[in-house]
Amino acid sequence: MKIDTVTEALSGNSYPGRGIIVGRSKDGSKSVIVYFIMGRSLNSRNRVFTEVEDGIMTEAYDPSKMSDPSLIIYHPVRFLRRCCIVTNGDQTDTIRNGLAAGKSFRHALLTREFEPDGPNYTPRISAIVLPDGSYKLSILKSLYGDPSCCCRYFYEYDKPAAGVGHMIHTYKGDGEPLPSFEGEPKPVAVTGSLNEYANAVWGALDADNRVSLYACSIDRVTGETESIIINKYN
């Protein structure tokens, strides 16, 4: 089976929206996580990633131009007990609080559904990377755009292959309304240093619509982390 590069996987898609890649480095020693956000409106584009004590959060680049913080200001990445949680919304906190209370990734997400932003009903995408390098992905979406039904999909990878990751994003592409992602997470190659990989993903995103990107690696033995943030507006 041919594993696409991130450039090939994102080629021709001007608006995948928000996306998560989780996988393993080519030498197998590290877990690799990437999260990116895009925007079409001024409000969505007016954001940057900033580091906080246990991960990152989104903030307004120019607070005076922020018209509505709901759904766009949140903690995309939080660490808890050597687990890395990454999502496209405030369900990061739902998962984190659930784990802290002894619940599972799946159990926490059974309490949530897609975003209330009709007619798009943007899917909630989430991932967790465990200390042993295994990971789980999820997407919560409406049933073919019908908000009366929430479809919850979970994907678990207990022994990820070295040099391979899985990518999931909110939209198939641009449109009115925006069409939700379909199918299983896409397998993508994980290559090069963390900096090289982060720049490869950033370079594959539409230059007009990309906003911010976070990349992180976690040593599977020591737990040591390395992270990179790329903001369109610095």
ROMI-953617 format. One record per residue: residue in three letters; x, y, z of N, C-alpha, C in turn; residue number from 1. Coordinates in nm, 2 decimals, always signed. Example, Ala and Ser with C-alpha at 12.3 -4.5 7.8 and 13.67 -1.06 7.14 Angstrom:
(node "ALA" (+1.32 -0.57 +0.78) (+1.23 -0.45 +0.78) (+1.32 -0.33 +0.78) 1)
(node "SER" (+1.28 -0.22 +0.71) (+1.37 -0.11 +0.71) (+1.29 +0.00 +0.79) 2)
END
This chain:
(node "MET" (+0.08 -0.12 +0.00) (+0.00 +0.00 +0.00) (+0.09 +0.12 +0.00) 1)
(node "LYS" (+0.06 +0.22 -0.09) (+0.13 +0.34 -0.10) (+0.08 +0.44 +0.01) 2)
(node "ILE" (+0.18 +0.49 +0.09) (+0.14 +0.59 +0.19) (+0.17 +0.73 +0.13) 3)
(node "ASP" (+0.07 +0.81 +0.12) (+0.09 +0.95 +0.07) (+0.18 +1.03 +0.16) 4)
(node "THR" (+0.25 +1.13 +0.10) (+0.31 +1.23 +0.18) (+0.20 +1.33 +0.22) 5)
(node "VAL" (+0.23 +1.42 +0.32) (+0.12 +1.52 +0.36) (+0.09 +1.61 +0.24) 6)
(node "THR" (+0.19 +1.64 +0.16) (+0.17 +1.72 +0.04) (+0.07 +1.66 -0.06) 7)
(node "GLU" (+0.09 +1.53 -0.08) (+0.00 +1.45 -0.17) (-0.14 +1.44 -0.11) 8)
(node "ALA" (-0.15 +1.42 +0.03) (-0.27 +1.40 +0.09) (-0.36 +1.53 +0.10) 9)
(node "LEU" (-0.29 +1.64 +0.10) (-0.36 +1.77 +0.11) (-0.37 +1.84 -0.03) 10)
(node "SER" (-0.30 +1.79 -0.13) (-0.30 +1.86 -0.26) (-0.44 +1.88 -0.31) 11)
(node "GLY" (-0.46 +2.00 -0.36) (-0.59 +2.03 -0.43) (-0.70 +2.06 -0.34) 12)
(node "ASN" (-0.68 +2.05 -0.20) (-0.78 +2.08 -0.11) (-0.76 +2.22 -0.05) 13)
(node "SER" (-0.83 +2.31 -0.09) (-0.81 +2.45 -0.05) (-0.86 +2.47 +0.10) 14)
(node "TYR" (-0.95 +2.38 +0.14) (-1.00 +2.41 +0.28) (-1.04 +2.28 +0.35) 15)
(node "PRO" (-0.94 +2.21 +0.40) (-0.96 +2.10 +0.49) (-1.01 +2.14 +0.63) 16)
(node "GLY" (-1.00 +2.27 +0.66) (-1.05 +2.32 +0.79) (-0.94 +2.30 +0.90) 17)
(node "ARG" (-0.98 +2.24 +1.01) (-0.89 +2.20 +1.12) (-0.85 +2.06 +1.10) 18)
(node "GLY" (-0.73 +2.03 +1.13) (-0.68 +1.89 +1.11) (-0.58 +1.84 +1.22) 19)
(node "ILE" (-0.59 +1.71 +1.23) (-0.50 +1.64 +1.33) (-0.42 +1.53 +1.26) 20)
(node "ILE" (-0.29 +1.52 +1.28) (-0.21 +1.41 +1.24) (-0.14 +1.35 +1.37) 21)
(node "VAL" (-0.16 +1.22 +1.39) (-0.08 +1.15 +1.49) (-0.02 +1.03 +1.43) 22)
(node "GLY" (+0.11 +1.01 +1.48) (+0.18 +0.89 +1.42) (+0.31 +0.87 +1.49) 23)
(node "ARG" (+0.40 +0.81 +1.42) (+0.53 +0.77 +1.48) (+0.64 +0.81 +1.39) 24)
(node "SER" (+0.75 +0.86 +1.45) (+0.87 +0.90 +1.37) (+0.92 +0.78 +1.29) 25)
(node "LYS" (+1.00 +0.82 +1.19) (+1.06 +0.71 +1.10) (+1.14 +0.61 +1.17) 26)
(node "ASP" (+1.21 +0.65 +1.28) (+1.29 +0.55 +1.35) (+1.21 +0.48 +1.46) 27)
(node "GLY" (+1.09 +0.52 +1.48) (+1.00 +0.45 +1.57) (+1.02 +0.50 +1.71) 28)
(node "SER" (+1.11 +0.59 +1.74) (+1.14 +0.62 +1.88) (+1.05 +0.73 +1.94) 29)
(node "LYS" (+0.97 +0.80 +1.86) (+0.89 +0.91 +1.90) (+0.75 +0.91 +1.85) 30)
(node "SER" (+0.66 +0.96 +1.93) (+0.52 +0.99 +1.88) (+0.53 +1.13 +1.82) 31)
(node "VAL" (+0.45 +1.15 +1.71) (+0.45 +1.28 +1.65) (+0.30 +1.32 +1.64) 32)
(node "ILE" (+0.28 +1.45 +1.67) (+0.15 +1.51 +1.67) (+0.15 +1.64 +1.60) 33)
(node "VAL" (+0.05 +1.66 +1.51) (+0.04 +1.79 +1.44) (-0.11 +1.83 +1.45) 34)
(node "TYR" (-0.13 +1.96 +1.47) (-0.26 +2.02 +1.47) (-0.26 +2.15 +1.39) 35)
(node "PHE" (-0.35 +2.17 +1.30) (-0.35 +2.29 +1.22) (-0.49 +2.35 +1.22) 36)
(node "ILE" (-0.50 +2.48 +1.20) (-0.63 +2.54 +1.19) (-0.62 +2.63 +1.06) 37)
(node "MET" (-0.74 +2.65 +1.00) (-0.75 +2.74 +0.88) (-0.87 +2.83 +0.91) 38)
(node "GLY" (-0.89 +2.92 +0.82) (-1.00 +3.01 +0.84) (-1.04 +3.08 +0.71) 39)
(node "ARG" (-1.17 +3.11 +0.70) (-1.22 +3.18 +0.58) (-1.27 +3.32 +0.62) 40)
(node "SER" (-1.32 +3.33 +0.74) (-1.38 +3.46 +0.79) (-1.27 +3.54 +0.86) 41)
(node "LEU" (-1.28 +3.67 +0.87) (-1.19 +3.75 +0.95) (-1.18 +3.70 +1.09) 42)
(node "ASN" (-1.29 +3.66 +1.15) (-1.29 +3.62 +1.29) (-1.21 +3.49 +1.31) 43)
(node "SER" (-1.22 +3.40 +1.21) (-1.15 +3.27 +1.22) (-1.00 +3.29 +1.19) 44)
(node "ARG" (-0.97 +3.38 +1.10) (-0.83 +3.41 +1.07) (-0.75 +3.49 +1.17) 45)
(node "ASN" (-0.83 +3.55 +1.26) (-0.77 +3.64 +1.36) (-0.72 +3.56 +1.48) 46)
(node "ARG" (-0.64 +3.46 +1.46) (-0.60 +3.38 +1.57) (-0.45 +3.34 +1.57) 47)
(node "VAL" (-0.40 +3.31 +1.68) (-0.26 +3.25 +1.69) (-0.26 +3.14 +1.80) 48)
(node "PHE" (-0.17 +3.06 +1.79) (-0.14 +2.96 +1.90) (-0.04 +3.02 +2.00) 49)
(node "THR" (-0.07 +3.00 +2.12) (+0.03 +3.04 +2.23) (+0.05 +2.92 +2.32) 50)
(node "GLU" (+0.16 +2.91 +2.38) (+0.19 +2.80 +2.47) (+0.14 +2.83 +2.61) 51)
(node "VAL" (+0.08 +2.73 +2.68) (+0.04 +2.74 +2.82) (+0.11 +2.63 +2.89) 52)
(node "GLU" (+0.09 +2.62 +3.02) (+0.16 +2.53 +3.11) (+0.15 +2.38 +3.06) 53)
(node "ASP" (+0.03 +2.34 +3.02) (+0.01 +2.20 +2.99) (-0.03 +2.18 +2.84) 54)
(node "GLY" (+0.01 +2.27 +2.75) (-0.02 +2.26 +2.61) (-0.02 +2.39 +2.54) 55)
(node "ILE" (-0.12 +2.41 +2.46) (-0.14 +2.54 +2.38) (-0.28 +2.58 +2.39) 56)
(node "MET" (-0.31 +2.71 +2.35) (-0.44 +2.76 +2.34) (-0.45 +2.85 +2.22) 57)
(node "THR" (-0.57 +2.88 +2.17) (-0.58 +2.98 +2.07) (-0.61 +3.11 +2.13) 58)
(node "GLU" (-0.56 +3.22 +2.07) (-0.59 +3.35 +2.12) (-0.61 +3.44 +2.00) 59)
(node "ALA" (-0.68 +3.55 +2.02) (-0.70 +3.65 +1.92) (-0.57 +3.72 +1.89) 60)
(node "TYR" (-0.53 +3.73 +1.76) (-0.41 +3.81 +1.72) (-0.44 +3.95 +1.75) 61)
(node "ASP" (-0.56 +4.00 +1.71) (-0.60 +4.14 +1.74) (-0.73 +4.14 +1.81) 62)
(node "PRO" (-0.73 +4.15 +1.95) (-0.85 +4.14 +2.03) (-0.96 +4.23 +1.98) 63)
(node "SER" (-0.92 +4.35 +1.93) (-1.02 +4.45 +1.89) (-1.11 +4.40 +1.77) 64)
(node "LYS" (-1.05 +4.30 +1.70) (-1.12 +4.25 +1.58) (-1.20 +4.11 +1.61) 65)
(node "MET" (-1.19 +4.07 +1.73) (-1.26 +3.94 +1.77) (-1.41 +3.97 +1.79) 66)
(node "SER" (-1.49 +3.91 +1.70) (-1.64 +3.94 +1.70) (-1.71 +3.83 +1.78) 67)
(node "ASP" (-1.66 +3.71 +1.78) (-1.73 +3.60 +1.85) (-1.63 +3.49 +1.89) 68)
(node "PRO" (-1.59 +3.48 +2.02) (-1.49 +3.39 +2.06) (-1.54 +3.24 +2.07) 69)
(node "SER" (-1.67 +3.22 +2.07) (-1.72 +3.08 +2.08) (-1.68 +3.00 +1.96) 70)
(node "LEU" (-1.64 +2.88 +1.99) (-1.60 +2.78 +1.89) (-1.46 +2.80 +1.84) 71)
(node "ILE" (-1.40 +2.92 +1.86) (-1.26 +2.94 +1.80) (-1.16 +2.97 +1.91) 72)
(node "ILE" (-1.20 +3.00 +2.03) (-1.10 +3.01 +2.14) (-1.11 +2.89 +2.23) 73)
(node "TYR" (-1.00 +2.81 +2.24) (-1.01 +2.69 +2.32) (-0.86 +2.64 +2.34) 74)
(node "HIS" (-0.85 +2.53 +2.41) (-0.72 +2.46 +2.43) (-0.71 +2.35 +2.33) 75)
(node "PRO" (-0.64 +2.36 +2.22) (-0.64 +2.25 +2.12) (-0.56 +2.13 +2.18) 76)
(node "VAL" (-0.45 +2.16 +2.26) (-0.36 +2.05 +2.31) (-0.35 +2.06 +2.46) 77)
(node "ARG" (-0.36 +1.95 +2.53) (-0.34 +1.95 +2.67) (-0.27 +1.81 +2.70) 78)
(node "PHE" (-0.17 +1.82 +2.79) (-0.10 +1.70 +2.84) (-0.15 +1.66 +2.98) 79)
(node "LEU" (-0.16 +1.53 +3.00) (-0.20 +1.48 +3.13) (-0.14 +1.35 +3.15) 80)
(node "ARG" (-0.05 +1.34 +3.25) (+0.01 +1.21 +3.28) (+0.08 +1.14 +3.16) 81)
(node "ARG" (+0.15 +1.22 +3.09) (+0.23 +1.17 +2.97) (+0.13 +1.13 +2.85) 82)
(node "CYS" (+0.01 +1.16 +2.86) (-0.09 +1.15 +2.75) (-0.10 +1.28 +2.69) 83)
(node "CYS" (-0.11 +1.28 +2.55) (-0.13 +1.41 +2.48) (-0.27 +1.40 +2.42) 84)
(node "ILE" (-0.35 +1.50 +2.45) (-0.49 +1.52 +2.40) (-0.49 +1.63 +2.30) 85)
(node "VAL" (-0.54 +1.61 +2.18) (-0.55 +1.72 +2.08) (-0.69 +1.71 +2.02) 86)
(node "THR" (-0.75 +1.83 +2.01) (-0.89 +1.83 +1.95) (-0.91 +1.97 +1.88) 87)
(node "ASN" (-1.02 +1.98 +1.81) (-1.05 +2.11 +1.74) (-1.15 +2.19 +1.82) 88)
(node "GLY" (-1.16 +2.17 +1.95) (-1.26 +2.25 +2.03) (-1.25 +2.23 +2.18) 89)
(node "ASP" (-1.35 +2.27 +2.25) (-1.34 +2.26 +2.40) (-1.36 +2.12 +2.45) 90)
(node "GLN" (-1.38 +2.02 +2.36) (-1.38 +1.88 +2.40) (-1.25 +1.84 +2.45) 91)
(node "THR" (-1.14 +1.92 +2.42) (-1.01 +1.89 +2.49) (-1.03 +1.88 +2.64) 92)
(node "ASP" (-1.10 +1.98 +2.69) (-1.12 +1.98 +2.84) (-1.21 +1.87 +2.88) 93)
(node "THR" (-1.31 +1.83 +2.80) (-1.40 +1.72 +2.83) (-1.32 +1.59 +2.85) 94)
(node "ILE" (-1.23 +1.57 +2.75) (-1.15 +1.45 +2.76) (-1.05 +1.45 +2.88) 95)
(node "ARG" (-0.99 +1.57 +2.89) (-0.89 +1.58 +3.00) (-0.96 +1.56 +3.14) 96)
(node "ASN" (-1.07 +1.62 +3.16) (-1.14 +1.61 +3.29) (-1.19 +1.46 +3.31) 97)
(node "GLY" (-1.23 +1.40 +3.20) (-1.28 +1.26 +3.20) (-1.17 +1.17 +3.24) 98)
(node "LEU" (-1.05 +1.19 +3.18) (-0.94 +1.10 +3.22) (-0.90 +1.12 +3.36) 99)
(node "ALA" (-0.90 +1.25 +3.41) (-0.86 +1.28 +3.54) (-0.96 +1.21 +3.64) 100)
(node "ALA" (-1.08 +1.19 +3.60) (-1.18 +1.12 +3.68) (-1.19 +0.97 +3.66) 101)
(node "GLY" (-1.09 +0.92 +3.59) (-1.09 +0.78 +3.57) (-1.17 +0.72 +3.45) 102)
(node "LYS" (-1.22 +0.81 +3.37) (-1.30 +0.77 +3.25) (-1.21 +0.76 +3.13) 103)
(node "SER" (-1.27 +0.70 +3.02) (-1.19 +0.68 +2.90) (-1.21 +0.79 +2.80) 104)
(node "PHE" (-1.13 +0.79 +2.70) (-1.14 +0.88 +2.59) (-1.28 +0.87 +2.52) 105)
(node "ARG" (-1.32 +0.75 +2.49) (-1.45 +0.72 +2.43) (-1.56 +0.77 +2.52) 106)
(node "HIS" (-1.56 +0.73 +2.65) (-1.66 +0.77 +2.74) (-1.68 +0.92 +2.75) 107)
(node "ALA" (-1.57 +0.99 +2.75) (-1.58 +1.14 +2.76) (-1.65 +1.19 +2.63) 108)
(node "LEU" (-1.62 +1.14 +2.52) (-1.67 +1.19 +2.39) (-1.82 +1.15 +2.37) 109)
(node "LEU" (-1.86 +1.05 +2.44) (-2.00 +1.01 +2.42) (-2.10 +1.12 +2.48) 110)
(node "THR" (-2.04 +1.21 +2.55) (-2.12 +1.32 +2.61) (-2.12 +1.45 +2.52) 111)
(node "ARG" (-2.05 +1.44 +2.40) (-2.04 +1.55 +2.31) (-2.09 +1.52 +2.17) 112)
(node "GLU" (-2.11 +1.62 +2.09) (-2.15 +1.60 +1.95) (-2.09 +1.71 +1.87) 113)
(node "PHE" (-2.13 +1.72 +1.74) (-2.07 +1.81 +1.65) (-2.10 +1.96 +1.70) 114)
(node "GLU" (-2.03 +2.05 +1.63) (-2.05 +2.19 +1.67) (-2.18 +2.25 +1.63) 115)
(node "PRO" (-2.24 +2.34 +1.71) (-2.37 +2.39 +1.68) (-2.37 +2.51 +1.58) 116)
(node "ASP" (-2.30 +2.49 +1.47) (-2.28 +2.60 +1.37) (-2.35 +2.58 +1.24) 117)
(node "GLY" (-2.48 +2.54 +1.24) (-2.55 +2.51 +1.12) (-2.54 +2.62 +1.02) 118)
(node "PRO" (-2.54 +2.60 +0.89) (-2.57 +2.46 +0.83) (-2.45 +2.37 +0.82) 119)
(node "ASN" (-2.33 +2.42 +0.87) (-2.21 +2.34 +0.85) (-2.21 +2.22 +0.95) 120)
(node "TYR" (-2.25 +2.24 +1.07) (-2.24 +2.14 +1.18) (-2.10 +2.08 +1.18) 121)
(node "THR" (-2.00 +2.16 +1.20) (-1.86 +2.12 +1.19) (-1.84 +2.00 +1.28) 122)
(node "PRO" (-1.77 +1.90 +1.23) (-1.74 +1.78 +1.31) (-1.64 +1.82 +1.42) 123)
(node "ARG" (-1.65 +1.75 +1.53) (-1.55 +1.76 +1.64) (-1.46 +1.64 +1.62) 124)
(node "ILE" (-1.33 +1.68 +1.59) (-1.23 +1.58 +1.57) (-1.13 +1.58 +1.70) 125)
(node "SER" (-1.09 +1.46 +1.74) (-1.01 +1.45 +1.86) (-0.91 +1.33 +1.85) 126)
(node "ALA" (-0.81 +1.34 +1.93) (-0.71 +1.23 +1.93) (-0.65 +1.23 +2.07) 127)
(node "ILE" (-0.60 +1.11 +2.11) (-0.52 +1.10 +2.23) (-0.40 +1.01 +2.19) 128)
(node "VAL" (-0.28 +1.05 +2.24) (-0.16 +0.97 +2.22) (-0.12 +0.92 +2.36) 129)
(node "LEU" (-0.10 +0.79 +2.37) (-0.07 +0.73 +2.50) (+0.08 +0.71 +2.52) 130)
(node "PRO" (+0.13 +0.70 +2.64) (+0.27 +0.69 +2.66) (+0.35 +0.58 +2.59) 131)
(node "ASP" (+0.28 +0.47 +2.55) (+0.34 +0.36 +2.48) (+0.35 +0.39 +2.33) 132)
(node "GLY" (+0.29 +0.50 +2.28) (+0.29 +0.53 +2.14) (+0.17 +0.50 +2.07) 133)
(node "SER" (+0.08 +0.42 +2.13) (-0.05 +0.39 +2.07) (-0.14 +0.52 +2.07) 134)
(node "TYR" (-0.23 +0.52 +1.98) (-0.32 +0.64 +1.98) (-0.46 +0.61 +1.93) 135)
(node "LYS" (-0.55 +0.70 +1.96) (-0.69 +0.69 +1.92) (-0.73 +0.82 +1.86) 136)
(node "LEU" (-0.82 +0.80 +1.76) (-0.88 +0.92 +1.69) (-1.03 +0.91 +1.69) 137)
(node "SER" (-1.10 +1.02 +1.68) (-1.24 +1.02 +1.68) (-1.30 +1.14 +1.60) 138)
(node "ILE" (-1.41 +1.12 +1.54) (-1.49 +1.22 +1.47) (-1.63 +1.21 +1.51) 139)
(node "LEU" (-1.69 +1.32 +1.55) (-1.83 +1.33 +1.59) (-1.90 +1.42 +1.48) 140)
(node "LYS" (-1.99 +1.37 +1.41) (-2.05 +1.45 +1.29) (-2.20 +1.42 +1.28) 141)
(node "SER" (-2.26 +1.52 +1.21) (-2.40 +1.50 +1.18) (-2.42 +1.39 +1.07) 142)
(node "LEU" (-2.54 +1.34 +1.07) (-2.57 +1.24 +0.97) (-2.61 +1.30 +0.84) 143)
(node "TYR" (-2.51 +1.31 +0.75) (-2.53 +1.37 +0.61) (-2.59 +1.52 +0.63) 144)
(node "GLY" (-2.54 +1.59 +0.73) (-2.59 +1.73 +0.74) (-2.72 +1.74 +0.83) 145)
(node "ASP" (-2.77 +1.63 +0.87) (-2.90 +1.63 +0.95) (-2.86 +1.64 +1.10) 146)
(node "PRO" (-2.89 +1.75 +1.17) (-2.84 +1.77 +1.30) (-2.92 +1.69 +1.41) 147)
(node "SER" (-3.03 +1.62 +1.36) (-3.11 +1.54 +1.45) (-3.04 +1.41 +1.49) 148)
(node "CYS" (-2.93 +1.38 +1.42) (-2.86 +1.26 +1.45) (-2.71 +1.28 +1.46) 149)
(node "CYS" (-2.64 +1.24 +1.57) (-2.50 +1.26 +1.58) (-2.43 +1.12 +1.56) 150)
(node "CYS" (-2.34 +1.11 +1.47) (-2.26 +0.99 +1.44) (-2.13 +1.00 +1.51) 151)
(node "ARG" (-2.09 +0.90 +1.59) (-1.97 +0.90 +1.66) (-1.88 +0.79 +1.61) 152)
(node "TYR" (-1.76 +0.82 +1.56) (-1.67 +0.72 +1.51) (-1.54 +0.72 +1.59) 153)
(node "PHE" (-1.49 +0.60 +1.62) (-1.37 +0.59 +1.70) (-1.27 +0.50 +1.62) 154)
(node "TYR" (-1.14 +0.53 +1.62) (-1.04 +0.45 +1.55) (-0.92 +0.44 +1.65) 155)
(node "GLU" (-0.88 +0.31 +1.67) (-0.77 +0.28 +1.77) (-0.66 +0.21 +1.70) 156)
(node "TYR" (-0.54 +0.26 +1.72) (-0.42 +0.21 +1.66) (-0.32 +0.16 +1.77) 157)
(node "ASP" (-0.32 +0.03 +1.80) (-0.25 -0.01 +1.92) (-0.10 -0.03 +1.89) 158)
(node "LYS" (-0.06 -0.06 +1.77) (+0.08 -0.08 +1.74) (+0.11 +0.00 +1.61) 159)
(node "PRO" (+0.12 +0.13 +1.61) (+0.14 +0.21 +1.49) (+0.28 +0.18 +1.43) 160)
(node "ALA" (+0.28 +0.18 +1.30) (+0.40 +0.16 +1.22) (+0.50 +0.28 +1.23) 161)
(node "ALA" (+0.63 +0.25 +1.23) (+0.72 +0.36 +1.23) (+0.71 +0.43 +1.09) 162)
(node "GLY" (+0.72 +0.57 +1.10) (+0.72 +0.65 +0.98) (+0.58 +0.67 +0.92) 163)
(node "VAL" (+0.47 +0.63 +0.99) (+0.34 +0.64 +0.94) (+0.25 +0.72 +1.04) 164)
(node "GLY" (+0.16 +0.80 +1.00) (+0.07 +0.87 +1.08) (-0.07 +0.86 +1.02) 165)
(node "HIS" (-0.17 +0.91 +1.09) (-0.31 +0.91 +1.04) (-0.36 +1.05 +1.06) 166)
(node "MET" (-0.42 +1.10 +0.95) (-0.47 +1.24 +0.95) (-0.62 +1.24 +0.94) 167)
(node "ILE" (-0.69 +1.33 +1.02) (-0.83 +1.35 +1.01) (-0.85 +1.50 +1.01) 168)
(node "HIS" (-0.94 +1.55 +0.93) (-0.97 +1.69 +0.93) (-1.12 +1.72 +0.92) 169)
(node "THR" (-1.17 +1.84 +0.94) (-1.31 +1.86 +0.96) (-1.39 +1.86 +0.83) 170)
(node "TYR" (-1.33 +1.90 +0.72) (-1.40 +1.92 +0.59) (-1.34 +1.84 +0.48) 171)
(node "LYS" (-1.42 +1.79 +0.38) (-1.37 +1.73 +0.26) (-1.30 +1.84 +0.18) 172)
(node "GLY" (-1.35 +1.96 +0.18) (-1.30 +2.07 +0.11) (-1.39 +2.19 +0.12) 173)
(node "ASP" (-1.37 +2.29 +0.04) (-1.45 +2.41 +0.05) (-1.60 +2.39 +0.00) 174)
(node "GLY" (-1.69 +2.48 +0.03) (-1.83 +2.46 -0.01) (-1.92 +2.54 +0.07) 175)
(node "GLU" (-2.05 +2.54 +0.03) (-2.16 +2.61 +0.10) (-2.28 +2.52 +0.10) 176)
(node "PRO" (-2.31 +2.45 +0.22) (-2.23 +2.45 +0.34) (-2.11 +2.36 +0.32) 177)
(node "LEU" (-2.02 +2.37 +0.42) (-1.89 +2.30 +0.42) (-1.92 +2.15 +0.43) 178)
(node "PRO" (-1.87 +2.07 +0.34) (-1.89 +1.92 +0.35) (-1.80 +1.85 +0.45) 179)
(node "SER" (-1.86 +1.77 +0.54) (-1.79 +1.71 +0.64) (-1.69 +1.60 +0.59) 180)
(node "PHE" (-1.58 +1.58 +0.66) (-1.48 +1.48 +0.63) (-1.56 +1.34 +0.62) 181)
(node "GLU" (-1.52 +1.26 +0.53) (-1.58 +1.12 +0.52) (-1.47 +1.02 +0.52) 182)
(node "GLY" (-1.50 +0.90 +0.57) (-1.41 +0.79 +0.57) (-1.32 +0.78 +0.69) 183)
(node "GLU" (-1.23 +0.68 +0.68) (-1.14 +0.66 +0.79) (-1.03 +0.77 +0.78) 184)
(node "PRO" (-0.95 +0.79 +0.90) (-0.84 +0.87 +0.89) (-0.74 +0.83 +0.78) 185)
(node "LYS" (-0.68 +0.93 +0.72) (-0.59 +0.90 +0.60) (-0.45 +0.87 +0.65) 186)
(node "PRO" (-0.40 +0.76 +0.60) (-0.26 +0.73 +0.64) (-0.16 +0.82 +0.56) 187)
(node "VAL" (-0.07 +0.88 +0.63) (+0.03 +0.97 +0.57) (+0.17 +0.94 +0.62) 188)
(node "ALA" (+0.27 +0.97 +0.54) (+0.41 +0.94 +0.58) (+0.45 +1.04 +0.68) 189)
(node "VAL" (+0.53 +1.00 +0.78) (+0.60 +1.09 +0.88) (+0.74 +1.08 +0.85) 190)
(node "THR" (+0.80 +1.19 +0.81) (+0.94 +1.19 +0.76) (+1.02 +1.31 +0.82) 191)
(node "GLY" (+1.15 +1.30 +0.82) (+1.24 +1.41 +0.86) (+1.23 +1.45 +1.00) 192)
(node "SER" (+1.30 +1.56 +1.03) (+1.30 +1.61 +1.17) (+1.16 +1.67 +1.20) 193)
(node "LEU" (+1.13 +1.71 +1.32) (+1.00 +1.77 +1.36) (+0.99 +1.90 +1.29) 194)
(node "ASN" (+1.09 +1.98 +1.28) (+1.09 +2.11 +1.21) (+1.06 +2.09 +1.06) 195)
(node "GLU" (+1.12 +1.99 +1.00) (+1.10 +1.96 +0.86) (+0.96 +1.92 +0.83) 196)
(node "TYR" (+0.91 +1.83 +0.92) (+0.77 +1.78 +0.90) (+0.67 +1.89 +0.92) 197)
(node "ALA" (+0.69 +1.97 +1.03) (+0.59 +2.08 +1.05) (+0.59 +2.18 +0.93) 198)
(node "ASN" (+0.70 +2.21 +0.87) (+0.70 +2.29 +0.76) (+0.65 +2.23 +0.63) 199)
(node "ALA" (+0.66 +2.10 +0.62) (+0.60 +2.03 +0.51) (+0.44 +2.03 +0.52) 200)
(node "VAL" (+0.39 +2.01 +0.64) (+0.24 +2.02 +0.65) (+0.20 +2.17 +0.63) 201)
(node "TRP" (+0.27 +2.26 +0.69) (+0.23 +2.41 +0.67) (+0.24 +2.44 +0.52) 202)
(node "GLY" (+0.34 +2.39 +0.45) (+0.35 +2.43 +0.31) (+0.25 +2.36 +0.22) 203)
(node "ALA" (+0.19 +2.25 +0.27) (+0.08 +2.18 +0.20) (-0.05 +2.25 +0.21) 204)
(node "LEU" (-0.07 +2.34 +0.31) (-0.20 +2.40 +0.34) (-0.21 +2.53 +0.25) 205)
(node "ASP" (-0.33 +2.55 +0.21) (-0.36 +2.67 +0.12) (-0.31 +2.80 +0.19) 206)
(node "ALA" (-0.23 +2.87 +0.12) (-0.16 +2.99 +0.18) (-0.25 +3.10 +0.22) 207)
(node "ASP" (-0.37 +3.11 +0.15) (-0.46 +3.21 +0.19) (-0.54 +3.18 +0.32) 208)
(node "ASN" (-0.57 +3.05 +0.33) (-0.66 +3.00 +0.44) (-0.59 +2.95 +0.57) 209)
(node "ARG" (-0.46 +2.91 +0.56) (-0.39 +2.86 +0.67) (-0.38 +2.97 +0.78) 210)
(node "VAL" (-0.38 +2.93 +0.91) (-0.38 +3.03 +1.02) (-0.27 +2.99 +1.11) 211)
(node "SER" (-0.27 +2.87 +1.17) (-0.17 +2.83 +1.27) (-0.14 +2.68 +1.27) 212)
(node "LEU" (-0.03 +2.64 +1.31) (+0.01 +2.50 +1.32) (+0.09 +2.47 +1.44) 213)
(node "TYR" (+0.07 +2.36 +1.51) (+0.14 +2.31 +1.62) (+0.20 +2.17 +1.59) 214)
(node "ALA" (+0.32 +2.15 +1.62) (+0.38 +2.01 +1.60) (+0.46 +1.98 +1.73) 215)
(node "CYS" (+0.45 +1.85 +1.76) (+0.51 +1.80 +1.88) (+0.56 +1.66 +1.86) 216)
(node "SER" (+0.68 +1.63 +1.92) (+0.72 +1.49 +1.93) (+0.74 +1.45 +2.08) 217)
(node "ILE" (+0.72 +1.33 +2.11) (+0.73 +1.28 +2.24) (+0.82 +1.15 +2.24) 218)
(node "ASP" (+0.93 +1.15 +2.31) (+1.01 +1.03 +2.32) (+0.94 +0.92 +2.40) 219)
(node "ARG" (+0.93 +0.81 +2.34) (+0.85 +0.70 +2.39) (+0.91 +0.64 +2.52) 220)
(node "VAL" (+1.04 +0.66 +2.54) (+1.11 +0.61 +2.66) (+1.12 +0.71 +2.77) 221)
(node "THR" (+1.17 +0.83 +2.74) (+1.19 +0.93 +2.84) (+1.07 +1.02 +2.86) 222)
(node "GLY" (+0.98 +1.03 +2.76) (+0.87 +1.13 +2.77) (+0.91 +1.27 +2.74) 223)
(node "GLU" (+1.04 +1.29 +2.70) (+1.08 +1.42 +2.66) (+1.01 +1.47 +2.54) 224)
(node "THR" (+0.97 +1.60 +2.54) (+0.89 +1.66 +2.43) (+0.97 +1.77 +2.36) 225)
(node "GLU" (+0.94 +1.78 +2.23) (+0.99 +1.90 +2.15) (+0.86 +1.95 +2.08) 226)
(node "SER" (+0.85 +2.08 +2.07) (+0.73 +2.14 +2.01) (+0.77 +2.26 +1.92) 227)
(node "ILE" (+0.68 +2.28 +1.82) (+0.70 +2.40 +1.73) (+0.56 +2.46 +1.71) 228)
(node "ILE" (+0.56 +2.59 +1.70) (+0.44 +2.66 +1.67) (+0.47 +2.75 +1.54) 229)
(node "ILE" (+0.38 +2.74 +1.44) (+0.39 +2.83 +1.33) (+0.26 +2.91 +1.32) 230)
(node "ASN" (+0.27 +3.04 +1.33) (+0.15 +3.13 +1.32) (+0.17 +3.22 +1.20) 231)
(node "LYS" (+0.06 +3.23 +1.12) (+0.06 +3.32 +1.01) (+0.08 +3.46 +1.05) 232)
(node "TYR" (+0.03 +3.50 +1.17) (+0.05 +3.63 +1.22) (+0.13 +3.62 +1.35) 233)
(node "ASN" (+0.25 +3.67 +1.34) (+0.35 +3.67 +1.45) (+0.35 +3.80 +1.53) 234)
END
